[in-house]
Amino acid sequence: MSLGERVLVSLGVFVAAGGIGWAIDYAVRYVLHALARRTHWVWSEIVAESLRGHLLAASILGGGMWISRWWEISPTATAIVDKFLAVAALFLLFSWIFRFSVRAVRHLLRGSDGRIPAVSILANVVRISVVLLAASVILQTLGIPITPLLTALGIGGLAIALALQDTLSNLFAGLHLLAARQVRPNDFVQLDSGHEGVVEDINWRTTTIRTLANNLIIVPNSRLANTILVNYRLPQPELSLSIPVTVVYGSDLERVEQVTLRVAREVLREVSGGIAKVEPVVRFRELGDTGIHFVVVLQVARAEDQSLLRHEFIKRLYAAYRAEGIEIPSHLGVMRVPKHR
């Protein structure tokens, strides 16, 4: 067979391998997508998306292996081609592992509301781990010893660790926070400094918190790990909102309680963030200098809803007290709330 004919046959094999690979890739992903839709098994979808294009590339690579044997080249050239194809196969394998690992981590971190939190530190750790593993395997396949390289990296790593103590401290503090699940993306937290907001991201150095005013607070991971904070999402996102109220001496406390509970039920039923199925509570606390103090306890769905519920409750309670003639004390004396005329 002439050289030209060999080249044409080789091109035909590549085209045929590409066509077969495309068909296999399409068929496998179609079956996996159908299985995911029918059984709602998310891992089928993850495997299907991570396989996109890899079966086609594997088929073309198989065609290349067949052609390398068919050409009957010299042993030296065969060894070189075999190493090249082995490296290509390993690269393809680890490329799939890379895709699958990232998608698997994103699925495992997916919240109950379906949103995927941003956790840069975990995604980067997975990526770096796969790349390092792939590099070590490929170097060994090429016959390059990695022991001297690891020794050099160990000595250099010690010097780098001493120079980057703060950075490494933040890195391991971030990993500790995620492993302990004390702070997670989408958690609403309040720091001991008084700052509060939703955790946006935990990366290799800092944690980003978005406040209700839509500003960002950047906290080093090591400092966050050592601070005292309140996590309003744990053990559950629902929480009790306590609102202090005071009425003057001489008030009919039964009527005060009835009016207050009526307003509280109305707010929980009509205002977003209130949990109407949980009955509000009124608890008288003490006989103070200016009047009788008590608290109203409302059940709130999320910490972010406290402000609106408190606002609506105070506004409507004042209107109800005004309509009922219930008096509210002030530091200047009794505040008489006249009824509507």
Number of C-alpha atoms within 10 A of each C-alpha: 5 6 8 9 10 14 13 11 13 19 15 13 18 20 14 15 21 21 15 16 23 20 14 15 21 18 12 17 21 14 14 21 22 14 16 17 13 9 10 12 13 15 17 19 21 20 19 19 17 21 20 17 14 17 22 21 19 19 21 22 21 19 21 19 15 14 18 17 12 11 12 10 12 8 9 9 12 15 12 12 17 15 16 14 17 17 18 16 17 17 17 17 14 18 18 19 18 20 18 19 18 19 19 17 14 18 16 9 18 15 14 7 6 9 12 15 18 19 20 15 21 20 17 14 14 15 16 13 13 18 17 11 11 20 16 14 18 19 13 12 15 13 10 13 12 14 9 10 10 13 11 11 13 12 10 11 13 11 11 13 13 10 11 12 11 14 17 17 17 23 20 17 22 26 18 16 17 17 11 10 11 16 24 25 22 19 20 24 23 18 14 12 9 8 13 20 25 25 22 21 20 27 21 23 21 22 26 19 26 19 19 11 7 10 10 16 18 13 15 22 27 22 14 19 18 9 12 12 18 15 21 19 19 16 9 10 14 17 19 15 19 16 14 14 19 20 22 22 17 10 15 11 14 9 12 17 17 12 16 23 20 14 23 26 20 16 23 23 14 13 15 13 20 24 21 18 10 12 13 20 16 20 12 15 13 11 13 11 11 17 21 20 17 19 16 20 19 28 22 22 17 18 21 17 15 19 11 13 23 16 11 18 23 16 12 17 20 18 16 18 21 17 14 16 15 23 22 22 19 14 8 7 11 15 14 15 18 13 13 9 4
